Amino acid sequence: DTERYFIVCCNILGSCYGSCGPSSLRPGYGSGGGEGNSGREGRGRANVPRNASNEPIYGIDFPDVSVRDTVRLQLLLLKNELKINS
């Protein structure tokens, strides 16, 4: 009954549906050819994973996300952002 209740739906971090994940563009590393890497973690441009368009992505550098991480984020959303207490 949406007259009495509302639905909360959040993406899973790392999924390919509207969230940041391994195939997401990686900011600060330039695109394609000649831009710098902003000195991030001492990595050169050649070491940054790139997609088929030669744009920098997170790739294997994207951190592992566990079910525990996802549940913790959802709980924080409910408690801290939506102020829902049990």
DSSP file (Angstrom, degrees, kcal/mol; ACC not computed):
  #  RESIDUE AA STRUCTURE BP1 BP2  ACC     N-H-->O    O-->H-N    N-H-->O    O-->H-N    TCO  KAPPA ALPHA  PHI   PSI    X-CA   Y-CA   Z-CA
    1    1 A D    >>        0   0    0      0, 0.0     4,-2.1     0, 0.0     3,-1.4   0.000 360.0 360.0 360.0  98.9    0.0    0.0    0.0
    2    2 A T  T 34  +     0   0    0      1,-0.3     5,-0.1     2,-0.2     0, 0.0   0.514 360.0  71.0 -75.5  -3.4    2.0    3.0   -1.3
    3    3 A E  T 34 S+     0   0    0      1,-0.1    -1,-0.3     3,-0.0     3,-0.1   0.762 115.3  23.8 -76.2 -25.7   -0.5    5.3    0.4
    4    4 A R  T <4 S+     0   0    0     -3,-1.4     2,-0.3     1,-0.1    -2,-0.2   0.680 127.9  36.5-108.9 -27.0    0.9    4.3    3.8
    5    5 A Y     <  -     0   0    0     -4,-2.1     2,-0.3     2,-0.0    -1,-0.1  -0.820  61.8-146.4-128.0 161.9    4.4    3.1    2.9
    6    6 A F        -     0   0    0     -2,-0.3     2,-0.5    -3,-0.1    -3,-0.0  -0.918  19.5-122.6-127.2 160.7    7.3    3.9    0.6
    7    7 A I        -     0   0    0     -2,-0.3     2,-0.5    -5,-0.1    -5,-0.0  -0.856  15.8-159.8-106.7 131.8    9.8    1.7   -1.1
    8    8 A V        +     0   0    0     -2,-0.5     2,-0.4     2,-0.0    70,-0.0  -0.952  14.8 173.8-110.7 125.7   13.6    2.1   -0.6
    9    9 A C        -     0   0    0     -2,-0.5     2,-0.4     0, 0.0    -2,-0.0  -0.982   4.5-177.9-133.6 120.5   15.7    0.6   -3.3
   10   10 A C        -     0   0    0     -2,-0.4    64,-0.0     1,-0.0    -2,-0.0  -0.921  25.4-116.4-122.1 147.7   19.5    1.1   -3.4
   11   11 A N        -     0   0    0     -2,-0.4     2,-0.5     7,-0.1     7,-0.1  -0.288  30.2-112.2 -71.5 161.4   22.1   -0.1   -5.8
   12   12 A I    >   -     0   0    0      5,-0.1     3,-2.5     7,-0.0     5,-0.2  -0.863  35.7-110.5 -96.3 126.9   24.9   -2.5   -4.8
   13   13 A L  T 3  S+     0   0    0     -2,-0.5     8,-0.1     1,-0.3     3,-0.1  -0.341 105.2  23.6 -57.4 129.5   28.3   -0.9   -4.9
   14   14 A G  T 3  S+     0   0    0      6,-1.6    -1,-0.3     1,-0.4     9,-0.2   0.298  92.6 125.9  95.5  -8.9   30.3   -2.3   -7.7
   15   15 A S    <>  -     0   0    0     -3,-2.5     4,-0.5     5,-0.1    -1,-0.4  -0.365  67.6-125.0 -77.2 164.7   27.2   -3.4   -9.8
   16   16 A C  T  4 S+     0   0    0      1,-0.2     2,-0.7     2,-0.1    -1,-0.1   0.304  88.1  91.7 -91.6  10.7   26.9   -2.3  -13.3
   17   17 A Y  T  4 S-     0   0    0     -5,-0.2    -1,-0.2     1,-0.1    -5,-0.1  -0.622 117.4 -46.0-109.3  72.7   23.5   -0.7  -12.7
   18   18 A G  T  4 S+     0   0    0     -2,-0.7     2,-0.3     1,-0.3    -2,-0.1   0.564 111.8 100.8  87.5   9.2   24.1    2.9  -11.8
   19   19 A S  S  < S-     0   0    0     -4,-0.5     2,-0.3    -7,-0.1    -1,-0.3  -0.760  80.3 -92.4-120.0 168.1   26.9    2.4   -9.3
   20   20 A C        +     0   0    0     -2,-0.3    -6,-1.6    -3,-0.1    -5,-0.1  -0.634  59.0 148.6 -78.4 137.1   30.6    2.8   -9.4
   21   21 A G    >   -     0   0    0     -2,-0.3     3,-2.0    -8,-0.1    37,-0.4  -0.851  61.1 -64.8-154.0-172.2   32.4   -0.4  -10.4
   22   22 A P  T 3  S+     0   0    0      0, 0.0    37,-3.3     0, 0.0    36,-0.3   0.784 128.9  49.1 -56.9 -30.2   35.5   -1.9  -12.1
   23   23 A S  T 3  S+     0   0    0     35,-0.2     2,-0.1    -9,-0.2     3,-0.1   0.425  86.7 115.3 -91.7   2.9   34.4   -0.7  -15.5
   24   24 A S  S <  S-     0   0    0     -3,-2.0    34,-1.4     1,-0.1    35,-0.2  -0.404  79.2 -96.5 -70.3 147.4   33.7    2.9  -14.3
   25   25 A L  B     -A   57   0A   0     32,-0.2    32,-0.3    -2,-0.1    -1,-0.1  -0.402  36.5-130.9 -63.3 139.5   35.9    5.7  -15.6
   26   26 A R    >   -     0   0    0     30,-2.9     3,-0.9     4,-0.1    -1,-0.1  -0.842  20.1-139.6 -99.8 111.5   38.7    6.5  -13.3
   27   27 A P  T 3  S+     0   0    0      0, 0.0    30,-0.0     0, 0.0    -1,-0.0  -0.314  77.9  30.8 -70.2 151.4   39.0   10.2  -12.6
   28   28 A G  T 3  S+     0   0    0      1,-0.0    12,-0.3    11,-0.0     3,-0.1   0.482  93.9  89.2  87.5   2.6   42.4   12.0  -12.4
   29   29 A Y  S <  S-     0   0    0     -3,-0.9    19,-0.1     1,-0.3     9,-0.1   0.296  87.2-123.7-114.3   9.3   44.3    9.8  -14.8
   30   30 A G        -     0   0    0     -4,-0.1     2,-0.3     7,-0.1    -1,-0.3  -0.032  28.1 -92.5  72.8 175.6   43.5   11.7  -18.0
   31   31 A S  S  > S-     0   0    0     24,-0.1     4,-0.7    -3,-0.1     2,-0.4  -0.914  72.8 -24.7-127.0 155.1   41.9   10.1  -21.1
   32   32 A G  T  4 S-     0   0    0     22,-0.8    22,-0.0    -2,-0.3    21,-0.0  -0.224 113.1 -15.9  52.7-102.5   43.3    8.5  -24.2
   33   33 A G  T  4 S+     0   0    0     -2,-0.4    -1,-0.1     1,-0.0    12,-0.0   0.903 116.3  21.8-106.2 -79.7   46.7    9.7  -24.8
   34   34 A G  T  4 S+     0   0    0     -4,-0.0    -2,-0.1     2,-0.0     2,-0.1   0.386  79.1 109.1 -93.5   2.9   48.6   12.7  -23.6
   35   35 A E     <  -     0   0    0     -4,-0.7    10,-0.1     1,-0.1     0, 0.0  -0.397  66.1-109.3 -80.7 157.7   47.1   13.9  -20.3
   36   36 A G        -     0   0    0      1,-0.1    -1,-0.1    -2,-0.1     8,-0.0  -0.138  13.9-125.6 -77.5 175.5   48.9   13.5  -16.9
   37   37 A N    >   -     0   0    0      6,-0.1     3,-1.5    -8,-0.0     6,-0.1   0.272  37.6-120.6-107.4  11.1   48.0   11.1  -14.1
   38   38 A S  T 3   -     0   0    0      1,-0.3    -9,-0.1    -9,-0.1    -2,-0.0   0.654  57.6 -81.2  60.3  17.2   47.8   13.8  -11.3
   39   39 A G  T >  S+     0   0    0      1,-0.2     3,-0.9     4,-0.2     2,-0.3   0.722  71.1 177.1  67.6  22.2   50.5   11.9   -9.4
   40   40 A R  G X   -     0   0    0     -3,-1.5     3,-2.6   -12,-0.3    -1,-0.2  -0.453  66.6 -31.3 -66.7 120.9   48.1    9.3   -8.0
   41   41 A E  G 3  S-     0   0    0     -2,-0.3    -1,-0.3     1,-0.3     3,-0.1   0.677 106.7 -75.2  47.3  25.9   49.9    6.6   -5.9
   42   42 A G  G <  S+     0   0    0     -3,-0.9     2,-0.3     1,-0.2    -1,-0.3   0.622  91.1 145.4  68.3  12.7   53.0    6.9   -8.1
   43   43 A R    <   -     0   0    0     -3,-2.6    -1,-0.2    -6,-0.1    -4,-0.2  -0.654  41.7-137.2 -87.2 138.2   51.4    5.0  -11.0
   44   44 A G    >   -     0   0    0     -2,-0.3     3,-1.1    -3,-0.1     4,-0.4  -0.423  28.3-104.1 -84.1 166.9   52.2    5.9  -14.5
   45   45 A R  G >  S+     0   0    0      1,-0.2     3,-1.2     2,-0.2    -1,-0.1   0.848 118.3  61.3 -59.5 -34.9   49.7    6.1  -17.3
   46   46 A A  G 3  S+     0   0    0      1,-0.2    -1,-0.2     3,-0.0    -3,-0.0   0.774 100.7  54.0 -66.4 -25.2   50.7    2.8  -18.7
   47   47 A N  G <  S+     0   0    0     -3,-1.1    -1,-0.2     2,-0.1    -2,-0.2   0.529  85.5  97.4 -87.9  -6.0   49.8    0.9  -15.5
   48   48 A V  S <  S-     0   0    0     -3,-1.2    10,-0.1    -4,-0.4    11,-0.1  -0.715  81.3-116.3 -87.1 127.3   46.2    2.2  -15.4
   49   49 A P        -     0   0    0      0, 0.0     8,-2.6     0, 0.0     2,-0.3  -0.277  35.6-162.3 -58.7 147.3   43.6   -0.2  -16.8
   50   50 A R  B     -B   56   0B   0      6,-0.3     2,-0.0   -25,-0.1   -25,-0.0  -0.960  12.1-128.2-134.8 151.5   41.8    1.1  -19.8
   51   51 A N    >   -     0   0    0      4,-2.3     3,-2.1    -2,-0.3     6,-0.0  -0.181  48.1 -81.5 -85.5-175.2   38.6    0.3  -21.7
   52   52 A A  T 3  S+     0   0    0      1,-0.3    -1,-0.1     2,-0.1    -2,-0.0   0.738 132.2  54.7 -62.4 -23.4   38.2   -0.4  -25.4
   53   53 A S  T 3  S-     0   0    0      2,-0.1    -1,-0.3   -21,-0.0   -21,-0.1   0.287 119.0-111.9 -91.8  10.0   38.1    3.4  -26.0
   54   54 A N  S <  S+     0   0    0     -3,-2.1   -22,-0.8     1,-0.3    -2,-0.1   0.724  70.2 144.1  65.9  24.8   41.5    3.8  -24.2
   55   55 A E        -     0   0    0    -24,-0.2    -4,-2.3     1,-0.1    -1,-0.3  -0.745  58.1-103.6 -91.2 142.2   39.8    5.6  -21.3
   56   56 A P  B     +B   50   0B   0      0, 0.0   -30,-2.9     0, 0.0     2,-0.3  -0.450  46.3 175.4 -68.8 133.8   41.2    5.0  -17.8
   57   57 A I  B     -A   25   0A   0     -8,-2.6   -32,-0.2   -32,-0.3   -34,-0.1  -0.810  41.7-113.5-128.4 170.0   39.0    2.7  -15.6
   58   58 A Y    >   +     0   0    0    -34,-1.4     3,-2.0   -37,-0.4   -35,-0.2   0.907  55.8 156.8 -71.9 -42.5   39.4    1.1  -12.2
   59   59 A G  G >  S-     0   0    0    -37,-3.3     3,-1.9     1,-0.3    -1,-0.1  -0.218  72.6  -6.3  54.4-136.8   39.6   -2.4  -13.5
   60   60 A I  G 3  S+     0   0    0      1,-0.3    -1,-0.3   -38,-0.0    -2,-0.1   0.658 128.1  71.3 -66.2 -16.0   41.3   -4.9  -11.2
   61   61 A D  G <  S+     0   0    0     -3,-2.0    -1,-0.3   -39,-0.1    -2,-0.2   0.618  71.0 107.4 -75.5 -11.9   42.2   -2.0   -8.9
   62   62 A F  S <  S-     0   0    0     -3,-1.9     3,-0.1    -4,-0.1   -41,-0.0  -0.503  80.7-111.0 -67.4 131.8   38.5   -1.6   -7.8
   63   63 A P        -     0   0    0      0, 0.0     2,-0.1     0, 0.0    -1,-0.1  -0.253  30.1-100.9 -66.6 150.3   38.3   -2.9   -4.2
   64   64 A D        -     0   0    0     -3,-0.1     2,-0.5     1,-0.0   -50,-0.0  -0.460  34.8-153.5 -64.8 139.7   36.4   -6.2   -3.4
   65   65 A V        -     0   0    0     -2,-0.1     2,-0.1    -3,-0.1    -1,-0.0  -0.982   9.7-158.7-120.9 121.9   33.0   -5.5   -2.1
   66   66 A S     >  -     0   0    0     -2,-0.5     4,-2.0     1,-0.1     5,-0.1  -0.465  32.7-110.4 -95.0 168.0   31.4   -8.2    0.2
   67   67 A V  H  > S+     0   0    0      1,-0.2     4,-2.7     2,-0.2     5,-0.2   0.882 121.7  57.7 -60.8 -37.9   27.8   -8.8    1.1
   68   68 A R  H  > S+     0   0    0      1,-0.2     4,-2.4     2,-0.2    -1,-0.2   0.910 104.7  50.3 -59.1 -43.4   28.7   -7.6    4.6
   69   69 A D  H  > S+     0   0    0      2,-0.2     4,-2.3     1,-0.2    -1,-0.2   0.925 111.3  48.9 -59.4 -45.3   29.8   -4.2    3.0
   70   70 A T  H  X S+     0   0    0     -4,-2.0     4,-2.2     1,-0.2    -2,-0.2   0.920 112.0  47.0 -62.8 -46.0   26.6   -3.9    1.1
   71   71 A V  H  X S+     0   0    0     -4,-2.7     4,-2.4     1,-0.2    -1,-0.2   0.893 111.0  52.8 -64.6 -39.3   24.4   -4.7    4.2
   72   72 A R  H  X S+     0   0    0     -4,-2.4     4,-2.4    -5,-0.2    -1,-0.2   0.920 109.6  48.6 -62.1 -43.8   26.4   -2.2    6.3
   73   73 A L  H  X S+     0   0    0     -4,-2.3     4,-2.2     1,-0.2    -1,-0.2   0.895 111.2  50.0 -63.4 -39.9   25.9    0.5    3.7
   74   74 A Q  H  X S+     0   0    0     -4,-2.2     4,-2.2     2,-0.2    -1,-0.2   0.894 110.6  49.6 -66.3 -39.2   22.1   -0.2    3.5
   75   75 A L  H  X S+     0   0    0     -4,-2.4     4,-2.8     2,-0.2     5,-0.3   0.911 110.5  50.1 -64.7 -42.4   21.9   -0.1    7.3
   76   76 A L  H  X>S+     0   0    0     -4,-2.4     4,-2.5     2,-0.2     5,-1.0   0.888 108.9  53.2 -62.6 -38.6   23.7    3.3    7.4
   77   77 A L  I  X>S+     0   0    0     -4,-2.2     5,-2.2     3,-0.2     4,-1.0   0.945 112.8  43.5 -59.6 -48.4   21.4    4.6    4.7
   78   78 A L  I  <5S+     0   0    0     -4,-2.2     6,-3.1     3,-0.2    -2,-0.2   0.934 123.2  35.3 -64.0 -47.2   18.3    3.6    6.8
   79   79 A K  I  <5S+     0   0    0     -4,-2.8     4,-0.2     4,-0.2    -2,-0.2   0.948 129.0  27.3 -74.6 -50.5   19.7    4.9   10.1
   80   80 A N  I  <5S+     0   0    0     -4,-2.5    -3,-0.2    -5,-0.3    -2,-0.1   0.845 130.7  29.3 -88.6 -36.0   21.7    8.0    9.2
   81   81 A E  I  <<S+     0   0    0     -4,-1.0    -3,-0.2    -5,-1.0    -4,-0.1   0.874 131.7  30.0 -94.3 -41.8   20.1    9.3    6.0
   82   82 A L  S   <S-     0   0    0     -5,-2.2    -3,-0.2    -6,-0.2    -4,-0.1   0.503  95.6-134.0 -97.3  -5.4   16.5    8.2    6.3
   83   83 A K        +     0   0    0     -6,-0.3     2,-0.5     1,-0.2    -4,-0.2   0.866  47.4 157.2  55.8  42.1   16.4    8.4   10.1
   84   84 A I        -     0   0    0     -6,-3.1     2,-0.3    -7,-0.1    -1,-0.2  -0.874  18.0-174.7-100.1 125.1   14.6    5.0   10.4
   85   85 A N              0   0    0     -2,-0.5    -6,-0.0     1,-0.1     0, 0.0  -0.892 360.0 360.0-117.9 148.1   15.1    3.2   13.8
   86   86 A S              0   0    0     -2,-0.3    -1,-0.1     0, 0.0    -2,-0.0   0.443 360.0 360.0 -98.7 360.0   14.0   -0.2   14.8
